[in-house]
């Protein structure tokens, strides 16, 4: 079992495609079956053994901070990092957390819900000091909104290419990564004119045989990025229970 206890959550984007459902809320606070998307992500991560969070905020980030101050989750420490360049690609948000992370970490998206056991299984996978492992879904035919999904191409257990527009692919990106801090180096290498996506950095890692895939099997996950995806998740996602016995942990800015 991995000793990874830290999760980095990207929650900085403006969520324009979900605006019809979010109103004035930032996308991470859009409710799914009574709780914000971000809370579902954090609950599932905690069930998988995560104890510390670094959350990168940007668009309407003050609302996310306020939500957490008013309703802190129990048993976890939370650090917020600001990304003023939230209009850029998500690799920039990852790099904003570089100074706050010096250990292996679980990288999550604030709008991808998942089962705790999926994260737990991912964290059990052996990871080299220079690697990243992505949880992948080979159930291509059953995914909701395949056109919007990020695709991956593999050679055995190694991911050799990643992107939304791949013509040849073997599986889908679930938005859940087990990372070593070396990821920051690859994102900096991929930077062009002050911008890069997470996929840009991962693509470089794949070209250098440092990017692995872990098949989640029959496990559930859903990218909640559009009103249609939110409606689908409301009917299909089962929330994680919250362990009531844990003591409250601090939040710090």
CORSULJO-V39381 format. One record per residue. N is the residue number from 1. D_FIRST is the distance of its C-alpha to the first C-alpha in Angstrom with 2 decimals. Layout:
N_D_FIRST ; N_D_FIRST
This chain:
1_0.00 ; 2_3.78 ; 3_6.58 ; 4_8.75 ; 5_11.15 ; 6_14.19 ; 7_15.82 ; 8_19.08 ; 9_21.42 ; 10_24.61 ; 11_27.46 ; 12_30.51 ; 13_32.35 ; 14_35.65 ; 15_34.72 ; 16_38.24 ; 17_37.62 ; 18_36.62 ; 19_39.56 ; 20_41.55 ; 21_39.04 ; 22_37.95 ; 23_41.38 ; 24_41.01 ; 25_37.30 ; 26_34.75 ; 27_32.61 ; 28_29.42 ; 29_31.61 ; 30_33.06 ; 31_32.60 ; 32_30.77 ; 33_31.68 ; 34_32.53 ; 35_29.79 ; 36_29.45 ; 37_27.18 ; 38_25.36 ; 39_24.71 ; 40_23.20 ; 41_20.80 ; 42_19.88 ; 43_19.58 ; 44_17.20 ; 45_14.99 ; 46_15.18 ; 47_14.33 ; 48_11.02 ; 49_10.33 ; 50_12.59 ; 51_15.07 ; 52_17.24 ; 53_19.23 ; 54_21.62 ; 55_24.08 ; 56_26.69 ; 57_29.95 ; 58_33.33 ; 59_35.73 ; 60_36.76 ; 61_33.86 ; 62_35.87 ; 63_35.60 ; 64_31.79 ; 65_31.91 ; 66_34.55 ; 67_32.65 ; 68_29.67 ; 69_32.04 ; 70_33.73 ; 71_30.67 ; 72_27.65 ; 73_24.46 ; 74_23.18 ; 75_20.32 ; 76_19.78 ; 77_21.41 ; 78_23.06 ; 79_24.79 ; 80_27.26 ; 81_28.33 ; 82_31.60 ; 83_32.35 ; 84_36.16 ; 85_36.00 ; 86_34.31 ; 87_36.93 ; 88_35.36 ; 89_32.46 ; 90_28.89 ; 91_27.89 ; 92_30.12 ; 93_28.13 ; 94_24.89 ; 95_26.87 ; 96_28.22 ; 97_24.82 ; 98_24.59 ; 99_25.92 ; 100_23.57 ; 101_20.27 ; 102_19.27 ; 103_15.44 ; 104_12.93 ; 105_13.57 ; 106_13.60 ; 107_17.20 ; 108_19.01 ; 109_22.65 ; 110_24.54 ; 111_26.29 ; 112_23.52 ; 113_22.46 ; 114_19.53 ; 115_17.64 ; 116_14.69 ; 117_12.83 ; 118_13.42 ; 119_11.69 ; 120_8.67 ; 121_8.75 ; 122_9.55 ; 123_6.72 ; 124_4.50 ; 125_7.48 ; 126_8.29 ; 127_10.74 ; 128_13.77 ; 129_15.49 ; 130_18.21 ; 131_16.59 ; 132_16.08 ; 133_14.53 ; 134_16.60 ; 135_16.04 ; 136_19.28 ; 137_21.52 ; 138_23.77 ; 139_25.82 ; 140_28.44 ; 141_31.28 ; 142_29.87 ; 143_28.94 ; 144_31.23 ; 145_33.35 ; 146_32.35 ; 147_34.77 ; 148_32.84 ; 149_29.38 ; 150_27.89 ; 151_27.73 ; 152_25.74 ; 153_26.90 ; 154_24.66 ; 155_25.28 ; 156_22.80 ; 157_19.34 ; 158_20.94 ; 159_22.55 ; 160_26.02 ; 161_27.68 ; 162_27.16 ; 163_29.80 ; 164_31.65 ; 165_34.60 ; 166_33.21 ; 167_35.59 ; 168_33.28 ; 169_29.70 ; 170_27.10 ; 171_24.86 ; 172_24.61 ; 173_22.65 ; 174_20.97 ; 175_20.88 ; 176_17.12 ; 177_15.66 ; 178_12.57 ; 179_14.72 ; 180_15.41 ; 181_18.64 ; 182_20.55 ; 183_21.10 ; 184_23.84 ; 185_25.70 ; 186_25.88 ; 187_27.13 ; 188_29.75 ; 189_30.78 ; 190_31.24 ; 191_33.35 ; 192_36.94 ; 193_39.51 ; 194_36.94 ; 195_34.98 ; 196_32.05 ; 197_29.74 ; 198_25.99 ; 199_26.81 ; 200_29.11 ; 201_26.41 ; 202_24.00 ; 203_26.96 ; 204_27.49 ; 205_23.90 ; 206_24.43 ; 207_27.67 ; 208_25.99 ; 209_23.23 ; 210_20.47 ; 211_19.58 ; 212_17.39 ; 213_17.33 ; 214_14.87 ; 215_17.03 ; 216_16.51 ; 217_18.90 ; 218_20.99 ; 219_19.17 ; 220_21.54 ; 221_21.99 ; 222_25.23 ; 223_26.69 ; 224_29.29 ; 225_31.69 ; 226_35.04 ; 227_37.06 ; 228_36.66 ; 229_32.86 ; 230_32.94 ; 231_35.19 ; 232_32.96 ; 233_29.86 ; 234_31.98 ; 235_32.58 ; 236_29.17 ; 237_26.40 ; 238_25.18 ; 239_24.03 ; 240_21.04 ; 241_22.21 ; 242_21.99 ; 243_20.94 ; 244_24.32 ; 245_23.49 ; 246_21.68 ; 247_23.99 ; 248_25.26 ; 249_23.91 ; 250_26.19 ; 251_26.92 ; 252_28.32 ; 253_30.30
